[in-house]
Amino acid sequence: MQDSFYFIAGLASIFSLVGVYTLYLAWSSKGTQPLRKWLGWGILVLSAAGWSSVVGVEYGISIATLIVIVAVFILLALTGDWPSGPRPVVKQRSGNTLEPGALRQLWLRGIFRFLGAVLLPTASGLIAGLLFFGFTDFSDSWRLVGGAFVTVTIWTLALVWVCADKKLLRPSAGLLAFSVLSGLILKLAIPAVTA
């Protein structure tokens, strides 16, 4: 029994490392590689399933996620692909870096992006987790862990979208529509469930 535990746990850990490396290769190479991306995500799901089979769902998903985080940090440390920080400000010949109007616009854009990155992904993630918890027929532990996992996943993806997209209106409109639609589904469904 203990031998099978170590075998499955070791195999699930290897799956986590291979999945992270596969996603890294897919994202760092030129051109779109959807097959490699889906393969990487599938291997990570297999890792979580392997850990869940030996320690339970509550701990399995958490352990698999922690291994993925450690693997990402190790990969970044080995490749030296750390964010280099903000670029130095290049001064214009007149000595001024930015005009006052442009500086005000830059500050406003930064404030709006910050609010969009804090509020919209958080609302989208929480509502998606509530939808998973309320509308699935799994056991309570499955729904609780799955809802937390969906919340964190949607929040992370939405945060990356808001921060990476050059046009703030596109992710803001998409996440706002998602949150409003999900909220309406929850509002209409909760009275039907409690009745």
Disulfide bonds with the S-S distance in Angstrom:
none
